[in-house]
Amino acid sequence: MRLRALLDTDALGLKLLGGEEELDRTVRGVMTTDLRDPSRYLSGGELVLTGLAWRRGPADSEPFVRILVQAGVAALAAGEAELGDVPDDLVLACARHRLPLFAVNESVAFATITEHVVRQVSGERAGDLAAVVDRHRRMMTSGPAGGGPDVVLDLLGSDLDLRAWLLSPAGRLIAGPKVAGPALPAGVCAKLAAEHLAAGRTGRRGPHRVALGGTTYSLFPIRSSGRSPQAARDVRETVLSEWLLAVEADAGDWPEERLDLLHGVTQLIAVERDRRDAARTVRRRLAQEVLELVQTGAPPAEIAARLRVAAPVLLPGLGAAPHWQVVVARVEWDDAPAGPGVPGAPGGPAGVPAEGPGGRRTGGTVDGGPVAQSLLEEILVDPLSTGPEPSDRIAVAHTGGEAIALVPLPAVSSEHDGSESGILAEALLEAVRDPLSAGLDDDGRLTLGVSAAVHSAEGLRGALEEARHARRVAAARPGRVCAAGHQELASHVLLLPFVPDDVRRAFTARLLDPLKDYDRRHRAELIPTLEAFLDCDGSWTRCATRLHLHVNTLRYRVGRIEQLTGRDLSRLEDKLDFFLALRMS
């Protein structure tokens, strides 16, 4: 389509600010960005939409426009919602570089323009199938007439007789057809995601064809913001975060027109992906703010106040102050060398486990922090969420090459009853190991650490350190994807001299606080009983004699200790944990 056709469409709300002589340029795609340098995501011929968040001053306009011109874009459209009128410095910069510039009325959403351009471009290629693309635009509309990706999948079934599913890189089913037919099993989803990630690492252009159980699937990548394999600086930056459209058909037999149509559909779904990513911005910011407070040692009252602000955003409709859990993830590649100051690297603290085979670290050509952040946002989705998005209870920040998720737990069992609640490292690992191992191929690793649940702001710092140490335990294990939970720290990491005081306090609190609380309420002397029992090497007779108790009374107290903590004092490991907790307290 031509640029001048955009001006002829009143619904787009575009006003030409410069470049009238260039309106016969061809538009081959559309991209929304607020990056100061979006060149890696541009392949030429795009209409670039921007909200001007990249502009901090007049001097920023010239380099931004120069980058767009060098990338060969067709035109720039700037929204008026952020700054009001489009700044004069941007108008002048576009005029100097002969780049057509449009102003977008604040009443018009970028998604509306994106849908129109994609529909027109796809329609021109698909000929008489353009009507199908036109119907698919309904998935992006808000309100009862919309419905997101599910609508386009239903239309693929009704108009083209194609069954299709939208999957995350970890094999989670994001959307599927609501029409009659068997659901796609979780095992098939995981295998399709693994095949997609493995093919993506080779750089082969989609769709990728896969045969599973006598059924052939064609896998189409969903690339956000018009990205292409050639535009990405490194395929590893995007392959682990791409959604995929799995179509139950062999696309190798399709005519070019039908392939063009499906690629147009993936662009429409990419708009939905961008919308969901934008919705995560607030949660990311909340996570970053809380993380900075925790790491800088802010008073617990200040952290608690920030959590009270975060709770309604992360738990829409519930409103109750939740317990919290911390998950830490790190993605590392073989070409990322270790460096001073990195745990386990030269200059790091002694005794820290190595980060896995080959000494992989974050650094080099790929920043693993954003990749790990995107992955955590996908794999920590709460399937029981009742909010507008399944991911609306996850807040993930990234710093120093690692991603840190703050996960609210709306309801957990009694804090000191010894039962498990929240996210379990083993279950998390089982769900994502196979597909993500394929995406990491033979040169990457994902390691995860999961903390215990904490019920207050005071416990968050210890939970963060606990999750980080659990991740280091996971990093010492073989395998492309590894995870460890807080349970594995009790008898291992705490024996090491470099463990921070916060982790020691968290460990002793988890074991001894329920006993101290019980003693305070009932004057039961469980702590002195525990100390004497361990000092007597678990001898019932000697301990009863020392405490001047009947053996049955001693057995009752020890039973109460085990009930409150979920531990077993006949096990050597639990005796050792209690011994360490008493010494550290």
Salt bridges, closest charged atoms under 4 A:
GLU22 OE1 - ARG25 NE 3.28
GLU22 OE2 - ARG98 NH2 2.65
ASP24 OD1 - ARG4 NE 2.91
ASP60 OD1 - ARG36 NH2 2.69
GLU62 OE2 - ARG66 NH2 3.44
GLU62 OE1 - ARG96 NH2 2.79
GLU62 OE2 - HIS97 NE2 2.69
ASP89 OD1 - ARG55 NH2 2.69
GLU115 OE1 - ARG137 NH2 3.78
ASP134 OD1 - ARG119 NE 3.20
ASP150 OD1 - LYS178 NZ 3.51
ASP159 OD1 - ARG135 NH1 2.78
ASP234 OD2 - ARG236 NH2 2.88
GLU237 OE2 - ARG40 NH1 3.73
GLU237 OE2 - ARG233 NH2 2.75
GLU242 OE1 - HIS196 NE2 3.59
GLU242 OE2 - ARG223 NE 3.05
GLU248 OE2 - ARG163 NH1 3.43
ASP250 OD1 - ARG209 NH1 3.25
ASP260 OD2 - ARG125 NE 3.83
GLU272 OE2 - ARG275 NH2 2.73
GLU272 OE2 - ARG276 NE 3.09
ASP277 OD1 - ARG273 NE 3.37
ASP277 OD1 - ARG280 NH1 3.67
GLU289 OE1 - ARG306 NH1 3.17
ASP334 OD1 - ARG360 NE 2.35
ASP335 OD2 - ARG236 NH2 2.90
GLU355 OE2 - ARG471 NH2 2.77
GLU377 OE1 - ARG280 NH1 3.38
GLU377 OE2 - ARG284 NE 2.74
GLU378 OE1 - ARG172 NH2 2.85
GLU378 OE2 - ARG273 NH2 3.97
GLU378 OE2 - ARG280 NH2 3.88
ASP382 OD2 - ARG393 NH1 3.12
GLU389 OE2 - ARG275 NH2 3.05
GLU389 OE1 - ARG276 NE 3.48
GLU402 OE1 - ARG330 NH2 3.66
GLU402 OE2 - ARG468 NE 2.65
GLU415 OE1 - HIS416 NE2 3.97
GLU415 OE2 - HIS455 ND1 2.76
GLU420 OE1 - HIS486 NE2 3.94
GLU430 OE1 - ARG433 NH1 3.49
ASP443 OD1 - ARG201 NH2 2.84
ASP443 OD2 - ARG236 NH1 3.23
GLU465 OE2 - ARG468 NH1 3.56
GLU466 OE2 - ARG510 NH1 2.91
GLU488 OE1 - ARG477 NH2 1.97
ASP502 OD2 - ARG461 NE 2.85
ASP502 OD1 - ARG505 NH2 2.43
ASP517 OD1 - ARG520 NH2 2.43
GLU525 OE1 - ARG557 NH1 4.00
ASP535 OD2 - ARG546 NH1 2.50
ASP537 OD2 - ARG542 NH2 3.91
GLU573 OE1 - ARG571 NH2 3.55
ASP574 OD1 - ARG567 NH1 3.02
ASP574 OD2 - ARG571 NH1 3.02
ASP577 OD2 - ARG567 NH1 2.70
